[in-house]
Amino acid sequence: MRLGFLTACLPRLALPEIAAWAAGQGYEALEVAAWPALGDRPFTATHIDAVGFDGGAAYTIRELFDQHDLTLSSLAYYDNNLHPDPAERAAVNAHVHACIDAAALLGCPTVGTFVGRHPGRSVAENLLDAEKVFAPLVEHAGEKGVKLVIENCVMEGWHPDGYPGNLAYSPELWEWMFSLGLYLNYDPSHLVWMGIDPVEALRPYVDRIAHAQAKDIQLFPERRNRYGWPGKAVVREDPWDTGWWRYRVPGLGDVDWRGVTDALYEGGYTGVLSVEHEDPVWGGTEERIRTGLEVAHRTLRPLLVA
């Protein structure tokens, strides 16, 4: 495995600066943010503009990655492919299509996104919609030699009551995704607060994991005793604040990283493990974000075969 990180945590830096810093810190790969430039949405960035991406732009980026001996592991565009507004849904689907084209030009093996959810429809109804939405995207990805990977992030902030807003949060749903030709971008942190063992959950599915992310999570069980599993219900000013857990960089939370990496190796995974930095303690400023990435590197690098 090679160790990388998702560039979305450094939205104000240009890709060449991120690549140089990453290589200097001993990182070996980058998962590059490819959201459309639509404003300052949290945890998004536009380090590759997939719309209108051409061979010249691809050549420049390939040269940059070769210069720093970095692997481009994935293009990241995590948005709601089942958005309740038809125009917004079509725009999201179209951007995934553009990211697939850009990845093909770059020789990048995967494009990452979400299934998403229409919060006003049942899970079963959403899955029927998703089968129609993803069929042409999977077909296009296959024609381009790219794998479409879905992160198992719960996206509880997309649902008005904090229930799952991305229908990829459990092995049951992973099996449904695989039946459509989708792959998994495995992130153990989300499973922990869902009450799923992240090591045992991944063992049967390593062959369908085309990309993996490393994000940690810190639980506060005494607070869960007040709010319950879905989190705050009466007063929830921030839709992402459940009140009883928070994301951390690897090494500062409750994920068993030795167990996770061992299970990946045992299952034959040889891809990239990409740090997704959403740690509120080591966030807020560029300096603190870089420090968080350094902590993650110190935690994970010793667990990976050189």
Long-range contacts (C-beta under 8 A, 24 or more apart in sequence): 1-212, 1-261, 1-264, 1-265, 1-269, 1-270, 1-271, 1-272, 1-273, 1-304, 1-305, 2-28, 2-29, 2-71, 2-73, 2-271, 2-272, 2-273, 2-304, 3-27, 3-28, 3-29, 3-272, 3-273, 3-275, 3-297, 3-300, 3-301, 3-304, 4-28, 4-29, 4-30, 4-31, 4-70, 4-71, 4-73, 4-272, 4-273, 4-274, 4-275, 5-29, 5-30, 5-31, 5-274, 5-275, 5-276, 5-277, 5-293, 5-296, 6-30, 6-31, 6-33, 6-76, 6-213, 6-274, 6-275, 6-276, 6-277, 7-31, 7-32, 7-33, 7-45, 7-47, 7-76, 8-33, 8-35, 8-43, 8-44, 8-45, 8-47, 8-76, 8-276, 9-43, 9-276, 9-277, 9-278, 9-283, 9-289, 9-292, 9-293, 10-45, 10-286, 10-289, 11-40, 11-44, 11-45, 11-46, 12-286, 13-286, 14-47, 15-47, 15-48, 15-61, 15-64, 16-64, 18-47, 19-64, 19-65, 19-67, 19-68, 19-70, 20-68, 21-290, 22-68, 22-70, 23-68, 23-69, 23-70, 25-293, 25-294, 25-297, 26-297, 26-301, 27-70, 27-293, 27-297, 28-69, 28-70, 28-71, 28-272, 29-70, 29-71, 29-72, 29-73, 29-272, 29-274, 30-65, 30-70, 30-71, 30-72, 30-73, 30-274, 31-73, 31-74, 31-75, 31-76, 31-112, 31-211, 31-213, 31-272, 31-274, 31-276, 32-72, 32-74, 32-75, 32-76, 33-76, 33-77, 34-75, 34-76, 34-77, 34-99, 34-102, 35-76, 35-77, 35-79, 36-95, 43-278, 48-75, 48-102, 50-75, 50-77, 50-95, 50-98, 50-99, 50-101, 50-102, 51-95, 51-98, 53-98, 53-101, 53-102, 53-105, 54-105, 55-105, 57-105, 58-102, 58-105, 58-106, 61-106, 62-106, 62-107, 71-272, 72-106, 72-107, 72-108, 73-108, 73-109, 73-110, 73-211, 73-271, 73-272, 73-274, 74-103, 74-108, 74-109, 74-110, 74-111, 74-112, 74-149, 74-185, 74-211, 74-272, 74-274, 75-99, 75-102, 75-103, 75-106, 75-108, 75-110, 75-111, 75-112, 76-112, 77-111, 77-112, 77-113, 78-112, 78-113, 78-114, 78-151, 78-153, 79-113, 79-114, 79-116, 80-114, 80-116, 80-117, 80-155, 80-158, 80-165, 80-166, 81-113, 81-114, 81-115, 81-116, 81-130, 81-133, 81-134, 82-115, 82-116, 82-117, 82-118, 82-126, 82-129, 82-130, 82-133, 82-167, 83-116, 83-118, 84-118, 84-119, 84-120, 89-133, 92-116, 93-133, 93-137, 96-137, 96-148, 97-137, 97-140, 100-137, 100-140, 100-141, 100-144, 100-146, 100-148, 101-144, 103-144, 103-146, 104-144, 104-145, 104-146, 108-146, 109-146, 109-147, 109-210, 110-146, 110-147, 110-148, 110-149, 110-183, 110-185, 110-210, 110-211, 111-141, 111-146, 111-147, 111-148, 111-149, 112-149, 112-150, 112-151, 112-185, 112-211, 113-148, 113-149, 113-150, 113-151, 114-150, 114-151, 114-153, 114-155, 114-166, 114-168, 115-150, 115-166, 115-167, 115-168, 115-173, 115-177, 116-155, 116-158, 116-165, 116-166, 116-167, 117-155, 117-158, 117-159, 117-164, 117-165, 117-166, 117-167, 119-158, 119-159, 119-160, 119-165, 123-167, 126-167, 127-167, 127-176, 130-167, 130-180, 131-180, 134-180, 134-181, 134-182, 135-180, 138-180, 138-181, 138-182, 142-181, 147-183, 147-210, 148-181, 148-182, 148-183, 149-182, 149-183, 149-184, 149-185, 149-210, 149-211, 150-177, 150-182, 150-183, 150-184, 150-185, 151-184, 151-185, 151-187, 151-213, 152-184, 152-185, 152-186, 152-187, 152-190, 152-191, 153-187, 153-190, 154-190, 154-193, 154-194, 156-230, 156-231, 156-239, 156-240, 156-242, 157-239, 157-240, 158-239, 161-230, 161-233, 162-230, 162-231, 162-232, 162-233, 162-236, 162-239, 162-242, 163-230, 169-194, 170-194, 170-196, 171-196, 171-201, 171-204, 171-205, 174-205, 174-208, 178-205, 178-208, 183-208, 183-209, 183-210, 183-211, 184-208, 184-209, 184-210, 185-209, 185-210, 185-211, 185-212, 185-213, 186-211, 186-212, 186-213, 187-212, 187-213, 187-214, 187-215, 187-276, 188-214, 188-215, 188-255, 188-260, 189-215, 189-216, 189-217, 189-247, 189-253, 189-255, 190-217, 192-217, 192-219, 192-245, 192-254, 192-255, 193-217, 193-219, 193-242, 193-245, 195-229, 198-255, 198-256, 198-260, 199-256, 199-259, 199-260, 199-263, 202-260, 202-263, 202-264, 202-267, 203-263, 203-266, 203-267, 206-263, 206-264, 206-266, 206-267, 206-268, 206-269, 207-267, 207-268, 209-264, 209-267, 209-269, 209-271, 210-271, 211-271, 211-272, 211-274, 212-264, 212-269, 212-271, 212-272, 212-273, 212-274, 213-273, 213-274, 213-275, 213-276, 214-250, 214-257, 214-273, 214-274, 214-275, 214-276, 214-296, 214-300, 215-247, 215-248, 215-249, 215-250, 215-275, 215-276, 215-277, 215-278, 216-247, 216-248, 216-249, 216-250, 216-251, 216-252, 216-253, 216-254, 216-255, 216-257, 216-279, 217-245, 217-246, 217-247, 217-248, 217-253, 217-254, 217-255, 218-245, 218-246, 218-247, 218-248, 218-252, 218-253, 218-254, 219-244, 219-245, 219-254, 220-244, 220-245, 246-280, 247-278, 247-279, 247-280, 248-279, 248-281, 249-275, 249-277, 249-279, 249-282, 249-292, 249-293, 249-295, 249-296, 249-299, 250-275, 250-295, 250-296, 250-299, 250-300, 251-295, 251-296, 251-298, 251-299, 251-300, 252-279, 252-281, 252-295, 257-299, 257-300, 257-303, 258-303, 261-300, 261-303, 261-304, 265-305, 273-300, 273-304, 275-300
